[in-house]
Amino acid sequence: MGVAALTCANEARAKLRVRGDLLARLGRTAQARAEFERAASLTRNERERELLLRRAAEQP
């Protein structure tokens, strides 16, 4: 995977994570959970994936 593709994937994952945070603050928990799960599916970093999946699971 090239540098440009990695940068694009990192940006997409960051946007999904931020969107998940904002949706959670708005009380839109089902949508927040989906965004955290999508972000988790885009990372190769196991610790980051665990964090994002934990955030998803925390949504009521």
mmCIF file as Biopython writes it, N, C-alpha, C and O atoms, coordinates in Angstrom:
data_model
#
loop_
_atom_site.group_PDB
_atom_site.id
_atom_site.type_symbol
_atom_site.label_atom_id
_atom_site.label_alt_id
_atom_site.label_comp_id
_atom_site.label_asym_id
_atom_site.label_entity_id
_atom_site.label_seq_id
_atom_site.pdbx_PDB_ins_code
_atom_site.Cartn_x
_atom_site.Cartn_y
_atom_site.Cartn_z
_atom_site.occupancy
_atom_site.B_iso_or_equiv
_atom_site.auth_seq_id
_atom_site.auth_asym_id
_atom_site.pdbx_PDB_model_num
ATOM 1   N N  . MET A ? 1  ? 0.850   -1.169 0.000  1.0 0.0 1  A 1 
ATOM 2   C CA . MET A ? 1  ? 0.000   0.000  0.000  1.0 0.0 1  A 1 
ATOM 3   C C  . MET A ? 1  ? 0.898   1.235  0.000  1.0 0.0 1  A 1 
ATOM 4   O O  . MET A ? 1  ? 1.832   1.334  0.796  1.0 0.0 1  A 1 
ATOM 5   N N  . GLY A ? 2  ? 0.608   2.169  -0.894 1.0 0.0 2  A 1 
ATOM 6   C CA . GLY A ? 2  ? 1.426   3.360  -1.009 1.0 0.0 2  A 1 
ATOM 7   C C  . GLY A ? 2  ? 1.127   4.381  0.064  1.0 0.0 2  A 1 
ATOM 8   O O  . GLY A ? 2  ? 0.153   4.268  0.808  1.0 0.0 2  A 1 
ATOM 9   N N  . VAL A ? 3  ? 1.990   5.383  0.127  1.0 0.0 3  A 1 
ATOM 10  C CA . VAL A ? 3  ? 1.856   6.441  1.127  1.0 0.0 3  A 1 
ATOM 11  C C  . VAL A ? 3  ? 0.538   7.183  0.964  1.0 0.0 3  A 1 
ATOM 12  O O  . VAL A ? 3  ? -0.128  7.488  1.953  1.0 0.0 3  A 1 
ATOM 13  N N  . ALA A ? 4  ? 0.161   7.473  -0.262 1.0 0.0 4  A 1 
ATOM 14  C CA . ALA A ? 4  ? -1.097  8.198  -0.504 1.0 0.0 4  A 1 
ATOM 15  C C  . ALA A ? 4  ? -2.293  7.381  -0.040 1.0 0.0 4  A 1 
ATOM 16  O O  . ALA A ? 4  ? -3.233  7.930  0.536  1.0 0.0 4  A 1 
ATOM 17  N N  . ALA A ? 5  ? -2.268  6.094  -0.281 1.0 0.0 5  A 1 
ATOM 18  C CA . ALA A ? 5  ? -3.376  5.232  0.146  1.0 0.0 5  A 1 
ATOM 19  C C  . ALA A ? 5  ? -3.445  5.146  1.662  1.0 0.0 5  A 1 
ATOM 20  O O  . ALA A ? 5  ? -4.535  5.154  2.235  1.0 0.0 5  A 1 
ATOM 21  N N  . LEU A ? 6  ? -2.284  5.062  2.319  1.0 0.0 6  A 1 
ATOM 22  C CA . LEU A ? 6  ? -2.260  5.028  3.781  1.0 0.0 6  A 1 
ATOM 23  C C  . LEU A ? 6  ? -2.785  6.330  4.369  1.0 0.0 6  A 1 
ATOM 24  O O  . LEU A ? 6  ? -3.544  6.316  5.338  1.0 0.0 6  A 1 
ATOM 25  N N  . THR A ? 7  ? -2.388  7.441  3.790  1.0 0.0 7  A 1 
ATOM 26  C CA . THR A ? 7  ? -2.856  8.744  4.255  1.0 0.0 7  A 1 
ATOM 27  C C  . THR A ? 7  ? -4.365  8.845  4.105  1.0 0.0 7  A 1 
ATOM 28  O O  . THR A ? 7  ? -5.047  9.335  5.005  1.0 0.0 7  A 1 
ATOM 29  N N  . CYS A ? 8  ? -4.885  8.393  2.990  1.0 0.0 8  A 1 
ATOM 30  C CA . CYS A ? 8  ? -6.323  8.414  2.741  1.0 0.0 8  A 1 
ATOM 31  C C  . CYS A ? 8  ? -7.058  7.537  3.753  1.0 0.0 8  A 1 
ATOM 32  O O  . CYS A ? 8  ? -8.091  7.942  4.285  1.0 0.0 8  A 1 
ATOM 33  N N  . ALA A ? 9  ? -6.537  6.347  4.020  1.0 0.0 9  A 1 
ATOM 34  C CA . ALA A ? 9  ? -7.153  5.440  4.985  1.0 0.0 9  A 1 
ATOM 35  C C  . ALA A ? 9  ? -7.109  6.037  6.389  1.0 0.0 9  A 1 
ATOM 36  O O  . ALA A ? 9  ? -8.082  5.935  7.135  1.0 0.0 9  A 1 
ATOM 37  N N  . ASN A ? 10 ? -5.996  6.655  6.751  1.0 0.0 10 A 1 
ATOM 38  C CA . ASN A ? 10 ? -5.876  7.284  8.068  1.0 0.0 10 A 1 
ATOM 39  C C  . ASN A ? 10 ? -6.874  8.423  8.219  1.0 0.0 10 A 1 
ATOM 40  O O  . ASN A ? 10 ? -7.497  8.566  9.271  1.0 0.0 10 A 1 
ATOM 41  N N  . GLU A ? 11 ? -7.031  9.230  7.182  1.0 0.0 11 A 1 
ATOM 42  C CA . GLU A ? 11 ? -7.973  10.339 7.222  1.0 0.0 11 A 1 
ATOM 43  C C  . GLU A ? 11 ? -9.406  9.833  7.327  1.0 0.0 11 A 1 
ATOM 44  O O  . GLU A ? 11 ? -10.206 10.380 8.086  1.0 0.0 11 A 1 
ATOM 45  N N  . ALA A ? 12 ? -9.729  8.800  6.576  1.0 0.0 12 A 1 
ATOM 46  C CA . ALA A ? 12 ? -11.080 8.232  6.616  1.0 0.0 12 A 1 
ATOM 47  C C  . ALA A ? 12 ? -11.377 7.683  8.001  1.0 0.0 12 A 1 
ATOM 48  O O  . ALA A ? 12 ? -12.463 7.898  8.539  1.0 0.0 12 A 1 
ATOM 49  N N  . ARG A ? 13 ? -10.416 6.974  8.581  1.0 0.0 13 A 1 
ATOM 50  C CA . ARG A ? 13 ? -10.602 6.410  9.917  1.0 0.0 13 A 1 
ATOM 51  C C  . ARG A ? 13 ? -10.768 7.514  10.947 1.0 0.0 13 A 1 
ATOM 52  O O  . ARG A ? 13 ? -11.614 7.404  11.835 1.0 0.0 13 A 1 
ATOM 53  N N  . ALA A ? 14 ? -9.981  8.571  10.847 1.0 0.0 14 A 1 
ATOM 54  C CA . ALA A ? 14 ? -10.092 9.691  11.786 1.0 0.0 14 A 1 
ATOM 55  C C  . ALA A ? 14 ? -11.451 10.373 11.668 1.0 0.0 14 A 1 
ATOM 56  O O  . ALA A ? 14 ? -12.055 10.735 12.678 1.0 0.0 14 A 1 
ATOM 57  N N  . LYS A ? 15 ? -11.926 10.548 10.454 1.0 0.0 15 A 1 
ATOM 58  C CA . LYS A ? 15 ? -13.239 11.180 10.257 1.0 0.0 15 A 1 
ATOM 59  C C  . LYS A ? 15 ? -14.347 10.322 10.860 1.0 0.0 15 A 1 
ATOM 60  O O  . LYS A ? 15 ? -15.264 10.851 11.488 1.0 0.0 15 A 1 
ATOM 61  N N  . LEU A ? 16 ? -14.273 9.015  10.678 1.0 0.0 16 A 1 
ATOM 62  C CA . LEU A ? 16 ? -15.281 8.129  11.248 1.0 0.0 16 A 1 
ATOM 63  C C  . LEU A ? 16 ? -15.248 8.167  12.770 1.0 0.0 16 A 1 
ATOM 64  O O  . LEU A ? 16 ? -16.293 8.159  13.421 1.0 0.0 16 A 1 
ATOM 65  N N  . ARG A ? 17 ? -14.046 8.210  13.335 1.0 0.0 17 A 1 
ATOM 66  C CA . ARG A ? 17 ? -13.901 8.258  14.791 1.0 0.0 17 A 1 
ATOM 67  C C  . ARG A ? 17 ? -14.492 9.545  15.349 1.0 0.0 17 A 1 
ATOM 68  O O  . ARG A ? 17 ? -15.217 9.516  16.343 1.0 0.0 17 A 1 
ATOM 69  N N  . VAL A ? 18 ? -14.184 10.677 14.711 1.0 0.0 18 A 1 
ATOM 70  C CA . VAL A ? 18 ? -14.725 11.964 15.147 1.0 0.0 18 A 1 
ATOM 71  C C  . VAL A ? 18 ? -16.241 11.984 14.978 1.0 0.0 18 A 1 
ATOM 72  O O  . VAL A ? 18 ? -16.962 12.465 15.853 1.0 0.0 18 A 1 
ATOM 73  N N  . ARG A ? 19 ? -16.715 11.466 13.864 1.0 0.0 19 A 1 
ATOM 74  C CA . ARG A ? 19 ? -18.162 11.409 13.626 1.0 0.0 19 A 1 
ATOM 75  C C  . ARG A ? 19 ? -18.836 10.556 14.703 1.0 0.0 19 A 1 
ATOM 76  O O  . ARG A ? 19 ? -19.904 10.912 15.202 1.0 0.0 19 A 1 
ATOM 77  N N  . GLY A ? 20 ? -18.214 9.437  15.056 1.0 0.0 20 A 1 
ATOM 78  C CA . GLY A ? 20 ? -18.747 8.594  16.128 1.0 0.0 20 A 1 
ATOM 79  C C  . GLY A ? 20 ? -18.831 9.342  17.445 1.0 0.0 20 A 1 
ATOM 80  O O  . GLY A ? 20 ? -19.827 9.242  18.163 1.0 0.0 20 A 1 
ATOM 81  N N  . ASP A ? 21 ? -17.783 10.094 17.762 1.0 0.0 21 A 1 
ATOM 82  C CA . ASP A ? 21 ? -17.784 10.891 18.993 1.0 0.0 21 A 1 
ATOM 83  C C  . ASP A ? 21 ? -18.918 11.915 18.990 1.0 0.0 21 A 1 
ATOM 84  O O  . ASP A ? 21 ? -19.634 12.057 19.981 1.0 0.0 21 A 1 
ATOM 85  N N  . LEU A ? 22 ? -19.077 12.615 17.892 1.0 0.0 22 A 1 
ATOM 86  C CA . LEU A ? 22 ? -20.126 13.638 17.807 1.0 0.0 22 A 1 
ATOM 87  C C  . LEU A ? 22 ? -21.520 13.017 17.892 1.0 0.0 22 A 1 
ATOM 88  O O  . LEU A ? 22 ? -22.396 13.537 18.583 1.0 0.0 22 A 1 
ATOM 89  N N  . LEU A ? 23 ? -21.718 11.917 17.196 1.0 0.0 23 A 1 
ATOM 90  C CA . LEU A ? 23 ? -23.017 11.248 17.246 1.0 0.0 23 A 1 
ATOM 91  C C  . LEU A ? 23 ? -23.322 10.759 18.663 1.0 0.0 23 A 1 
ATOM 92  O O  . LEU A ? 23 ? -24.461 10.858 19.118 1.0 0.0 23 A 1 
ATOM 93  N N  . ALA A ? 24 ? -22.324 10.239 19.356 1.0 0.0 24 A 1 
ATOM 94  C CA . ALA A ? 24 ? -22.519 9.779  20.735 1.0 0.0 24 A 1 
ATOM 95  C C  . ALA A ? 24 ? -22.923 10.950 21.626 1.0 0.0 24 A 1 
ATOM 96  O O  . ALA A ? 24 ? -23.809 10.806 22.469 1.0 0.0 24 A 1 
ATOM 97  N N  . ARG A ? 25 ? -22.295 12.087 21.452 1.0 0.0 25 A 1 
ATOM 98  C CA . ARG A ? 25 ? -22.635 13.273 22.259 1.0 0.0 25 A 1 
ATOM 99  C C  . ARG A ? 25 ? -24.048 13.758 21.978 1.0 0.0 25 A 1 
ATOM 100 O O  . ARG A ? 25 ? -24.699 14.337 22.847 1.0 0.0 25 A 1 
ATOM 101 N N  . LEU A ? 26 ? -24.514 13.520 20.768 1.0 0.0 26 A 1 
ATOM 102 C CA . LEU A ? 26 ? -25.868 13.922 20.395 1.0 0.0 26 A 1 
ATOM 103 C C  . LEU A ? 26 ? -26.917 12.889 20.818 1.0 0.0 26 A 1 
ATOM 104 O O  . LEU A ? 26 ? -28.117 13.103 20.644 1.0 0.0 26 A 1 
ATOM 105 N N  . GLY A ? 27 ? -26.452 11.776 21.372 1.0 0.0 27 A 1 
ATOM 106 C CA . GLY A ? 27 ? -27.376 10.738 21.800 1.0 0.0 27 A 1 
ATOM 107 C C  . GLY A ? 27 ? -27.796 9.795  20.691 1.0 0.0 27 A 1 
ATOM 108 O O  . GLY A ? 27 ? -28.703 8.985  20.880 1.0 0.0 27 A 1 
ATOM 109 N N  . ARG A ? 28 ? -27.162 9.884  19.553 1.0 0.0 28 A 1 
ATOM 110 C CA . ARG A ? 28 ? -27.478 9.014  18.406 1.0 0.0 28 A 1 
ATOM 111 C C  . ARG A ? 28 ? -26.556 7.794  18.470 1.0 0.0 28 A 1 
ATOM 112 O O  . ARG A ? 28 ? -25.666 7.609  17.641 1.0 0.0 28 A 1 
ATOM 113 N N  . THR A ? 29 ? -26.810 6.979  19.485 1.0 0.0 29 A 1 
ATOM 114 C CA . THR A ? 29 ? -25.875 5.913  19.839 1.0 0.0 29 A 1 
ATOM 115 C C  . THR A ? 29 ? -25.760 4.802  18.799 1.0 0.0 29 A 1 
ATOM 116 O O  . THR A ? 29 ? -24.671 4.268  18.592 1.0 0.0 29 A 1 
ATOM 117 N N  . ALA A ? 30 ? -26.851 4.449  18.148 1.0 0.0 30 A 1 
ATOM 118 C CA . ALA A ? 30 ? -26.776 3.392  17.129 1.0 0.0 30 A 1 
ATOM 119 C C  . ALA A ? 30 ? -25.885 3.834  15.977 1.0 0.0 30 A 1 
ATOM 120 O O  . ALA A ? 30 ? -25.090 3.049  15.461 1.0 0.0 30 A 1 
ATOM 121 N N  . GLN A ? 31 ? -26.020 5.090  15.580 1.0 0.0 31 A 1 
ATOM 122 C CA . GLN A ? 31 ? -25.182 5.610  14.496 1.0 0.0 31 A 1 
ATOM 123 C C  . GLN A ? 31 ? -23.728 5.737  14.960 1.0 0.0 31 A 1 
ATOM 124 O O  . GLN A ? 31 ? -22.802 5.455  14.199 1.0 0.0 31 A 1 
ATOM 125 N N  . ALA A ? 32 ? -23.534 6.162  16.205 1.0 0.0 32 A 1 
ATOM 126 C CA . ALA A ? 32 ? -22.176 6.277  16.753 1.0 0.0 32 A 1 
ATOM 127 C C  . ALA A ? 32 ? -21.504 4.912  16.760 1.0 0.0 32 A 1 
ATOM 128 O O  . ALA A ? 32 ? -20.349 4.777  16.356 1.0 0.0 32 A 1 
ATOM 129 N N  . ARG A ? 33 ? -22.230 3.905  17.219 1.0 0.0 33 A 1 
ATOM 130 C CA . ARG A ? 33 ? -21.682 2.538  17.264 1.0 0.0 33 A 1 
ATOM 131 C C  . ARG A ? 33 ? -21.249 2.086  15.871 1.0 0.0 33 A 1 
ATOM 132 O O  . ARG A ? 33 ? -20.178 1.501  15.707 1.0 0.0 33 A 1 
ATOM 133 N N  . ALA A ? 34 ? -22.078 2.357  14.879 1.0 0.0 34 A 1 
ATOM 134 C CA . ALA A ? 34 ? -21.752 1.964  13.506 1.0 0.0 34 A 1 
ATOM 135 C C  . ALA A ? 34 ? -20.485 2.667  13.011 1.0 0.0 34 A 1 
ATOM 136 O O  . ALA A ? 34 ? -19.661 2.052  12.334 1.0 0.0 34 A 1 
ATOM 137 N N  . GLU A ? 35 ? -20.327 3.941  13.341 1.0 0.0 35 A 1 
ATOM 138 C CA . GLU A ? 35 ? -19.135 4.683  12.905 1.0 0.0 35 A 1 
ATOM 139 C C  . GLU A ? 35 ? -17.873 4.146  13.574 1.0 0.0 35 A 1 
ATOM 140 O O  . GLU A ? 35 ? -16.840 3.996  12.922 1.0 0.0 35 A 1 
ATOM 141 N N  . PHE A ? 36 ? -17.954 3.853  14.884 1.0 0.0 36 A 1 
ATOM 142 C CA . PHE A ? 36 ? -16.795 3.285  15.571 1.0 0.0 36 A 1 
ATOM 143 C C  . PHE A ? 36 ? -16.431 1.921  14.981 1.0 0.0 36 A 1 
ATOM 144 O O  . PHE A ? 36 ? -15.252 1.603  14.826 1.0 0.0 36 A 1 
ATOM 145 N N  . GLU A ? 37 ? -17.434 1.127  14.656 1.0 0.0 37 A 1 
ATOM 146 C CA . GLU A ? 37 ? -17.169 -0.183 14.053 1.0 0.0 37 A 1 
ATOM 147 C C  . GLU A ? 37 ? -16.557 -0.048 12.667 1.0 0.0 37 A 1 
ATOM 148 O O  . GLU A ? 37 ? -15.652 -0.804 12.311 1.0 0.0 37 A 1 
ATOM 149 N N  . ARG A ? 38 ? -17.041 0.901  11.888 1.0 0.0 38 A 1 
ATOM 150 C CA . ARG A ? 38 ? -16.453 1.133  10.557 1.0 0.0 38 A 1 
ATOM 151 C C  . ARG A ? 38 ? -15.006 1.583  10.683 1.0 0.0 38 A 1 
ATOM 152 O O  . ARG A ? 38 ? -14.143 1.115  9.940  1.0 0.0 38 A 1 
ATOM 153 N N  . ALA A ? 39 ? -14.733 2.495  11.623 1.0 0.0 39 A 1 
ATOM 154 C CA . ALA A ? 39 ? -13.361 2.958  11.829 1.0 0.0 39 A 1 
ATOM 155 C C  . ALA A ? 39 ? -12.469 1.796  12.251 1.0 0.0 39 A 1 
ATOM 156 O O  . ALA A ? 39 ? -11.337 1.680  11.782 1.0 0.0 39 A 1 
ATOM 157 N N  . ALA A ? 40 ? -12.972 0.940  13.131 1.0 0.0 40 A 1 
ATOM 158 C CA . ALA A ? 40 ? -12.194 -0.220 13.590 1.0 0.0 40 A 1 
ATOM 159 C C  . ALA A ? 40 ? -11.859 -1.152 12.430 1.0 0.0 40 A 1 
ATOM 160 O O  . ALA A ? 40 ? -10.784 -1.749 12.399 1.0 0.0 40 A 1 
ATOM 161 N N  . SER A ? 41 ? -12.771 -1.273 11.485 1.0 0.0 41 A 1 
ATOM 162 C CA . SER A ? 41 ? -12.531 -2.172 10.359 1.0 0.0 41 A 1 
ATOM 163 C C  . SER A ? 41 ? -11.455 -1.647 9.414  1.0 0.0 41 A 1 
ATOM 164 O O  . SER A ? 41 ? -10.925 -2.402 8.599  1.0 0.0 41 A 1 
ATOM 165 N N  . LEU A ? 42 ? -11.133 -0.371 9.515  1.0 0.0 42 A 1 
ATOM 166 C CA . LEU A ? 42 ? -10.146 0.233  8.612  1.0 0.0 42 A 1 
ATOM 167 C C  . LEU A ? 42 ? -8.722  0.246  9.165  1.0 0.0 42 A 1 
ATOM 168 O O  . LEU A ? 42 ? -7.782  0.566  8.438  1.0 0.0 42 A 1 
ATOM 169 N N  . THR A ? 43 ? -8.555  -0.096 10.438 1.0 0.0 43 A 1 
ATOM 170 C CA . THR A ? 43 ? -7.214  -0.011 11.018 1.0 0.0 43 A 1 
ATOM 171 C C  . THR A ? 43 ? -6.519  -1.363 11.047 1.0 0.0 43 A 1 
ATOM 172 O O  . THR A ? 43 ? -7.155  -2.409 11.170 1.0 0.0 43 A 1 
ATOM 173 N N  . ARG A ? 44 ? -5.220  -1.314 10.931 1.0 0.0 44 A 1 
ATOM 174 C CA . ARG A ? 44 ? -4.397  -2.517 11.069 1.0 0.0 44 A 1 
ATOM 175 C C  . ARG A ? 44 ? -3.810  -2.601 12.469 1.0 0.0 44 A 1 
ATOM 176 O O  . ARG A ? 44 ? -3.262  -3.631 12.863 1.0 0.0 44 A 1 
ATOM 177 N N  . ASN A ? 45 ? -3.928  -1.509 13.215 1.0 0.0 45 A 1 
ATOM 178 C CA . ASN A ? 45 ? -3.367  -1.436 14.561 1.0 0.0 45 A 1 
ATOM 179 C C  . ASN A ? 45 ? -4.329  -2.107 15.547 1.0 0.0 45 A 1 
ATOM 180 O O  . ASN A ? 45 ? -5.455  -1.650 15.743 1.0 0.0 45 A 1 
ATOM 181 N N  . GLU A ? 46 ? -3.872  -3.182 16.154 1.0 0.0 46 A 1 
ATOM 182 C CA . GLU A ? 46 ? -4.727  -3.966 17.048 1.0 0.0 46 A 1 
ATOM 183 C C  . GLU A ? 46 ? -5.215  -3.155 18.252 1.0 0.0 46 A 1 
ATOM 184 O O  . GLU A ? 46 ? -6.382  -3.255 18.630 1.0 0.0 46 A 1 
ATOM 185 N N  . ARG A ? 47 ? -4.343  -2.366 18.849 1.0 0.0 47 A 1 
ATOM 186 C CA . ARG A ? 47 ? -4.748  -1.566 20.021 1.0 0.0 47 A 1 
ATOM 187 C C  . ARG A ? 47 ? -5.790  -0.526 19.645 1.0 0.0 47 A 1 
ATOM 188 O O  . ARG A ? 47 ? -6.743  -0.300 20.391 1.0 0.0 47 A 1 
ATOM 189 N N  . GLU A ? 48 ? -5.616  0.108  18.492 1.0 0.0 48 A 1 
ATOM 190 C CA . GLU A ? 48 ? -6.602  1.085  18.042 1.0 0.0 48 A 1 
ATOM 191 C C  . GLU A ? 48 ? -7.935  0.396  17.748 1.0 0.0 48 A 1 
ATOM 192 O O  . GLU A ? 48 ? -8.999  0.917  18.084 1.0 0.0 48 A 1 
ATOM 193 N N  . ARG A ? 49 ? -7.868  -0.779 17.119 1.0 0.0 49 A 1 
ATOM 194 C CA . ARG A ? 49 ? -9.084  -1.537 16.821 1.0 0.0 49 A 1 
ATOM 195 C C  . ARG A ? 49 ? -9.825  -1.880 18.112 1.0 0.0 49 A 1 
ATOM 196 O O  . ARG A ? 49 ? -11.046 -1.736 18.187 1.0 0.0 49 A 1 
ATOM 197 N N  . GLU A ? 50 ? -9.084  -2.335 19.129 1.0 0.0 50 A 1 
ATOM 198 C CA . GLU A ? 50 ? -9.692  -2.665 20.418 1.0 0.0 50 A 1 
ATOM 199 C C  . GLU A ? 50 ? -10.362 -1.442 21.037 1.0 0.0 50 A 1 
ATOM 200 O O  . GLU A ? 50 ? -11.472 -1.540 21.560 1.0 0.0 50 A 1 
ATOM 201 N N  . LEU A ? 51 ? -9.700  -0.301 20.982 1.0 0.0 51 A 1 
ATOM 202 C CA . LEU A ? 51 ? -10.259 0.930  21.530 1.0 0.0 51 A 1 
ATOM 203 C C  . LEU A ? 51 ? -11.556 1.305  20.815 1.0 0.0 51 A 1 
ATOM 204 O O  . LEU A ? 51 ? -12.556 1.630  21.456 1.0 0.0 51 A 1 
ATOM 205 N N  . LEU A ? 52 ? -11.531 1.257  19.491 1.0 0.0 52 A 1 
ATOM 206 C CA . LEU A ? 52 ? -12.717 1.629  18.719 1.0 0.0 52 A 1 
ATOM 207 C C  . LEU A ? 52 ? -13.871 0.656  18.948 1.0 0.0 52 A 1 
ATOM 208 O O  . LEU A ? 52 ? -15.024 1.075  19.040 1.0 0.0 52 A 1 
ATOM 209 N N  . LEU A ? 53 ? -13.571 -0.624 19.039 1.0 0.0 53 A 1 
ATOM 210 C CA . LEU A ? 53 ? -14.620 -1.603 19.297 1.0 0.0 53 A 1 
ATOM 211 C C  . LEU A ? 53 ? -15.164 -1.461 20.719 1.0 0.0 53 A 1 
ATOM 212 O O  . LEU A ? 53 ? -16.353 -1.679 20.954 1.0 0.0 53 A 1 
ATOM 213 N N  . ARG A ? 54 ? -14.305 -1.099 21.657 1.0 0.0 54 A 1 
ATOM 214 C CA . ARG A ? 54 ? -14.765 -0.837 23.022 1.0 0.0 54 A 1 
ATOM 215 C C  . ARG A ? 54 ? -15.694 0.368  23.045 1.0 0.0 54 A 1 
ATOM 216 O O  . ARG A ? 54 ? -16.733 0.347  23.706 1.0 0.0 54 A 1 
ATOM 217 N N  . ARG A ? 55 ? -15.312 1.433  22.310 1.0 0.0 55 A 1 
ATOM 218 C CA . ARG A ? 55 ? -16.186 2.618  22.205 1.0 0.0 55 A 1 
ATOM 219 C C  . ARG A ? 55 ? -17.518 2.238  21.613 1.0 0.0 55 A 1 
ATOM 220 O O  . ARG A ? 55 ? -18.558 2.713  22.070 1.0 0.0 55 A 1 
ATOM 221 N N  . ALA A ? 56 ? -17.507 1.378  20.592 1.0 0.0 56 A 1 
ATOM 222 C CA . ALA A ? 56 ? -18.761 0.934  19.966 1.0 0.0 56 A 1 
ATOM 223 C C  . ALA A ? 56 ? -19.609 0.175  20.983 1.0 0.0 56 A 1 
ATOM 224 O O  . ALA A ? 56 ? -20.818 0.392  21.066 1.0 0.0 56 A 1 
ATOM 225 N N  . ALA A ? 57 ? -18.989 -0.706 21.750 1.0 0.0 57 A 1 
ATOM 226 C CA . ALA A ? 57 ? -19.717 -1.522 22.724 1.0 0.0 57 A 1 
ATOM 227 C C  . ALA A ? 57 ? -20.273 -0.676 23.879 1.0 0.0 57 A 1 
ATOM 228 O O  . ALA A ? 57 ? -21.265 -1.056 24.500 1.0 0.0 57 A 1 
ATOM 229 N N  . GLU A ? 58 ? -19.646 0.454  24.163 1.0 0.0 58 A 1 
ATOM 230 C CA . GLU A ? 58 ? -20.105 1.326  25.243 1.0 0.0 58 A 1 
ATOM 231 C C  . GLU A ? 58 ? -21.390 2.071  24.904 1.0 0.0 58 A 1 
ATOM 232 O O  . GLU A ? 58 ? -22.050 2.617  25.788 1.0 0.0 58 A 1 
ATOM 233 N N  . GLN A ? 59 ? -21.742 2.091  23.626 1.0 0.0 59 A 1 
ATOM 234 C CA . GLN A ? 59 ? -22.951 2.822  23.232 1.0 0.0 59 A 1 
ATOM 235 C C  . GLN A ? 59 ? -24.180 2.024  23.648 1.0 0.0 59 A 1 
ATOM 236 O O  . GLN A ? 59 ? -24.300 0.845  23.314 1.0 0.0 59 A 1 
ATOM 237 N N  . PRO A ? 60 ? -25.095 2.664  24.380 1.0 0.0 60 A 1 
ATOM 238 C CA . PRO A ? 60 ? -26.300 1.941  24.851 1.0 0.0 60 A 1 
ATOM 239 C C  . PRO A ? 60 ? -27.209 1.517  23.710 1.0 0.0 60 A 1 
ATOM 240 O O  . PRO A ? 60 ? -28.251 0.906  23.945 1.0 0.0 60 A 1 
#
